[in-house]
Amino acid sequence: MTAVLLSRIIGLIIFALIGFFTGKPIHNYLATVWSQSAMFNPVITVIVTVVLFGLIGFIITPYISVKPVQALRRVFSKSEPQILISGIVGLIVGLVIAGLLSYPFSLLPKPVGQILPFFGVVLFGYLGALLFTLKNEEFSNFFKGVRSRKSSPAEIERKILVDTSTIIDGRIADIAKTGFLGGSLVVPRFVLNELQYVSDSADSLRRQRGRRGIDVLAELQADPSIPVTISDVDVDGVKEVDDRLVVLARQMQCPILTNDYNLNRVAEIQGVRVLNVNDLANAVKVVILPGESFRIRVIQEGKEFNQGVGYMDDGTMVVIENGQRYRDQEINVTVTKILQTSAGRMIFAKPD
C-alpha cells in the first residue's frame, strides 16, 4: 500500500467522522434558515454529510499531507547543503523581523490588529527564505570575503569538479600526485553514473575506456594524499551531463577539470573557469620554434599528397611536406609552422 493511498484512507475516515458529528448541527441550522428542509430526516442529513466529508477527505488529504512532504524531500535531495542553510537562515531572519513588528501590528484596530501579526509572520518568513535562497551566491561571496580577510590562504579549501572525459583519459592520476591541482577533486554522482554507463557499453572499445576510468578513480581514492569526494549534489531540470556540470560549477563557484574541447568552450562562454588537461600537457611540452631543426622518424603517409607523418616523444604530431618517400626512415626536418589549440599541438615541417 502506497503512502498516498494510505493517506486517502485515513483522510476518508477522519473527514467522515467530522461529517458524522457535524451532520445534526448542520440539519438544525438548515431548519432555521430554510423551511423546506424540515421534510428531510436528520439521519439522511447525517448520511449525506458523512459521504460528502469523506469524499472531500479522500481527495484532498494527500495534497495536505503526503505530497508536500514528498515535494520537500525531492527539493532537499537535489539542493546543495549551502542553499538549504541559506534558506533556513533567511527563514529565521524573516521570523525575527516579523516578531519585532508583531507588537506594533497588534495595536491596530480590530480585526486588523488580530490578523495582521499572523500574516506578517508568514510573509516575512517566506520572503526571508526566498531572498537568502535566490541570493545565495552573493551572500556566500560576502561571507567568503570576510573569512578570507581573517583566514590564511592555506585554510581555504579549493574544490575542482571532475568531468568523465578526464577520468577516462587517466592522466589526472599522475597530475594529482604531483600536487599541482592544489585542491580536492569533486566527482558528481551523475558523472559516476555516466562512467558506469560507458563501462557497460556493448562496444568493446568504449567498455574498455569506461573500465579504465573506474580503475583510475579507484586509484585516486586509494591515495590518501589526493582528496576525492563523490558528491550527490545534482542540478534540477537539466539532462545533459555537460550542462549539469557547468550549472553546478557556477553554483559551487569552482573550476571544471576536463579535456573535452566542446565542454571547454561552453563553460568559458558561461563564465566558468576550466582546467584543461590538454592545455597543461601542451604547456609542458618541449618548445620548438619555426626555423629550428630536429630528427624524426617518418612512420606513415599524411592525408595530403606526398605528405609524411611522424610523432615526437611527447606525442606531438609532425606533418612533413614531401616526406612520403622517407617512410620508415629517420631524417632531419625544419619547422615551418606550429598549430596549437586546446585539442592539441601539430607541427608542420619540411625535410632539410
PyMOL commands that set and color helices and strands:
alter all, ss='L'
color gray80, all
select helices_A, chain A and resi 3-33+35-39+42-64+66-78+81-106+112-134+136-150+153-155+164-169+171-178+189-199+204-222+241-252+261-269+277-283+324-326
alter helices_A, ss='H'
color red, helices_A
select strands_A, chain A and resi 159-162+184-188+228-231+256-258+274-276+293-297+300-301+308-311+317-320+330-341+344-351
alter strands_A, ss='S'
color yellow, strands_A
deselect
rebuild
show_as cartoon
